[in-house]
């Protein structure tokens, strides 16, 4: 017999015992225990009991690592990235939401989780070159929001960068519209061509 859990389940003493016995399964949103624990901190125990939880996706096609990035849990995200690297598996697979190719860097920028942004750029710099289904690169999202510090970080730290944004706009368009001063930096580093501006 399996038991469905809710976030309130974490407050009961029976929770960890049921977890240890493998009795906990998905809740109504198809979150597994690791999706919800990403908000509290028993990640290590869960992954030691069953490493496959790291790859499970909820009904929004989000993995626990994506949820950790969305919630700004840099400590848990760092642990999950290291865990997957130790297993010699593809890290990008655990931080990309399948339904729209939105990755952890996209969501960290949207939610302005600076520590998560720094971690992802340091550990997985190729994320700066990934676009979601809306044709938005992480650089475009940062420029659109006027996050000049994030724009500068991406331009300095990442070798391959996509400047693309939705509706044919570039990160430069977004920086100008946001009036963040980011457009001056984008032009000054000389890595965007006139073609990309148009």
N, C-alpha and C positions, 0 to 999 in steps of 0.2 A: 504494500500500500504506500503510495506516494502522498506527500502533503504539500499543498500549495502554500506559499509564504507571501507575506506582505512586508513592507518596511517596518511595521510595528513588531513583527516576529523577532527582530533582532534584540528586542528588549526583554525577551523571555529567556529563562535559564535553559529551557529545553532546546533552544535553537541550535546551539553548537553540537549538542548530542545528536540531534536529528541530522545535522550536516555531516557529522562524522560517520553516521550510519547510511549515508546516501539516500535519505528519505525525502530530501527537498528537491522540488522540481520547479518548472517555470510558473510565473504568476500570470495574471490575465494579459499583461502587455508583452508576454514572452521574454521577460527579463529572467535570466538565471540568477542564482545567488550572487555571482560575481558582479553583475551589473549594479545591483543594489548595494553590495558591500563597498563598491567604489566610493560610496559616500561615507563610509565609516572606518574601517581599517583592519579587517581580518583577511586581507587579500592573500597574504603569504600562506596562511593555514589552508585556505581554499585551494590554492594552486598546488600545494604539496599533496593534498588529498586527491585532486583530480585536475591535472594540467589542461585537459580539453576545454575547461570552462573559459579559457582565455580567447578561444575562437568562436564561442557562441554569440549569436546575434539575436537581438530582440525584434519586435514587430516593425521597428523603424530601421532595421538592418544595421544597428549600432552594436559594436563590440563593447565589452567592459572598458577597454583602453580608451575608446572614443568617448565614452561616458565620463571617464576620469578627466580627460582633456576638457570636455564641455563644462564640467563642474569646477575646473581649476585645481584639481588634486594632483599637483606636480609630483609629490612624493609617491603616490600610488602609480602614476603614469611612468615615472622613472623605473620603479620596480618592475612593472609589466614589460617595458621595453627591454630592460636587462634580462628578464626571464626568457623572453622570446629569442633574444640574441644568444643566450647560453644554449638554447635548444637548436641553434643554427637554422632558424626559420625566418621567413620573410616578415620583417617588422611592419612594412606598409600594409600588409593584409589585416593587421589587428587595429589599425588606426584610420581606416577608410570606411565610411558609410556607403554601402553598396548602392542604395536606391538613387543616389545623386552624385556619387564620386566626391562627396564632401569629405575632406580629411581632417585630422586633428588640428593641423595648423590653421585651416579655414575657421574652425569653430573656436579655437583659442583666440584668434584675432577678432572674430565677431563678438566674443564675450570679454575681450580685453584682459585675458589672463597672461600677463607679461612673463611670469616665471615659466609657464607652460610653453610660451612662444620661444623663449631662450633655450629651453631644453630641446624642443623639437628641431630648431635650427642647428643646434650643436650636434645632436644625435642622428638626425635624418634630414640633412640639408636639401636633398632632392625633392622634398615636399614643396619647396618654393616654386617648383616647375610644374606642379600638378594643378590642373583646372577641374572645377566641378562641372556638373552638367549645365550650369547657367553660364559657362564660359568665364568664370571668375577665378583668377589666380590669387594666391595669398597676398602677393604684392598689391594687386588691384584692390582687394578688400581693405588692406591697411591704408592705402592712399585715399580711398573713398571715405574712410572714417577720420582722416586727418591724423593718423598715428605716425607722425614723422619719425619718431624714434624706431618704430618697427620697420618702416620703409628703409631707413638707413641701415638697420641691422641686417635685413634681408639682402640689400645691395652689397654690403661689405662681406658677409659671411658665406653667401651661397654662390656657387660657380655657375650653375644653370638656373636661370630665372625666367619665368614667363611674365610678361607685362600685360597680358591680355585681360580684358574685362568684357562684361556683357554689352550687347548691342554695338559691337565693333569699337568700343572705347578701349583705351589703354590705361595703364596706371598713371600716366602723365595727365590724361584727361581728368581722371578722378582726383589727382592731387590739386590740379588747378581749380576744379569745382569746389573742393573741400576748403580751399584757401588756407592750407596748412603750412605752406612754405616748402612742401615736399617736392614740388615741381622743380624748384631751383636745384635741389640736391640731385634729383634724377638726371637733369640735364648736365650738371657739373661733373658727374662721374663719367660722362661720355659713353655710357653703355647702351643708350637708347638711340636709335637712328631716327632720322626725319620720317622714314616710312612708318615706324611704329607710332609716331605722334598722330599721323593722319587717320 
